[in-house]
Amino acid sequence: MSNKKSSKNSSSAKSSALNPSALNPSELQGLAKVKWSSMATDLKSAMGSWSDLDQKPAAKSPEEEQLDKVKSLIEDLKLKLNDF
């Protein structure tokens, strides 16, 4: 008997969770606070990720790194030729 009663209570809890209009006002406020808190946490996390991405320089491909090295070598060569 107690199993039927507990399953009935859990099914009513599930239906009220799926249907916010079935909740009483205090439960509805609690649910709203939880949702807003979750959204605020998500927004803070997103802003933190965005800030991290802004601070990191864009990753260069191996070709771009090699091009930078060649440019540096050419600049060094120019300076040495000017000194000569």
C-alpha positions in Angstrom: 0.0 0.0 0.0 2.7 2.5 0.9 4.4 1.9 -2.5 1.3 3.0 -4.3 1.0 6.1 -2.1 4.6 7.1 -2.6 4.4 6.6 -6.4 1.2 8.7 -6.4 3.0 11.5 -4.5 6.0 11.4 -6.8 3.8 11.5 -9.9 2.0 14.5 -8.6 5.3 16.2 -7.8 6.4 15.4 -11.4 3.3 16.9 -12.9 3.6 20.1 -10.8 7.3 20.4 -11.8 6.2 20.2 -15.5 3.3 22.5 -15.0 4.3 25.7 -13.1 0.6 26.7 -12.8 0.1 23.7 -10.5 2.6 25.2 -8.0 1.6 27.4 -5.1 3.0 30.9 -5.0 5.8 30.2 -2.7 7.0 27.2 -4.7 6.7 29.3 -7.8 8.9 32.0 -6.3 11.4 29.4 -5.2 11.5 28.0 -8.8 11.9 31.5 -10.2 14.8 32.2 -7.9 16.5 29.0 -8.9 16.0 29.7 -12.6 17.3 33.3 -12.2 20.3 32.1 -10.2 21.1 29.5 -12.8 20.8 32.1 -15.6 23.0 34.6 -13.6 25.7 31.9 -13.1 25.6 31.0 -16.8 26.0 34.7 -17.8 28.9 35.1 -15.4 30.6 32.0 -16.8 30.0 33.3 -20.4 31.4 36.7 -19.5 34.5 35.1 -17.9 35.0 32.9 -21.0 34.7 36.0 -23.2 37.2 37.9 -21.2 39.6 35.0 -21.3 39.3 34.8 -25.1 39.9 38.6 -25.4 43.1 38.3 -23.5 44.5 35.4 -25.5 46.2 36.2 -28.8 44.9 34.3 -31.8 46.7 31.0 -32.3 49.0 31.1 -35.3 49.2 28.3 -37.8 52.7 26.7 -38.4 52.9 28.6 -41.7 52.2 31.9 -40.0 54.9 31.2 -37.4 57.4 30.3 -40.1 56.5 33.5 -42.0 57.2 35.5 -38.9 60.6 33.8 -38.5 61.5 34.6 -42.1 60.4 38.2 -41.7 62.5 38.5 -38.6 65.5 37.0 -40.4 65.1 39.4 -43.3 64.9 42.4 -40.9 68.1 41.2 -39.2 69.8 40.8 -42.6 68.7 44.3 -43.6 70.2 45.7 -40.4 73.5 43.9 -40.9 73.7 45.0 -44.6 73.1 48.6 -43.5 75.9 48.3 -41.0 78.2 46.8 -43.6 
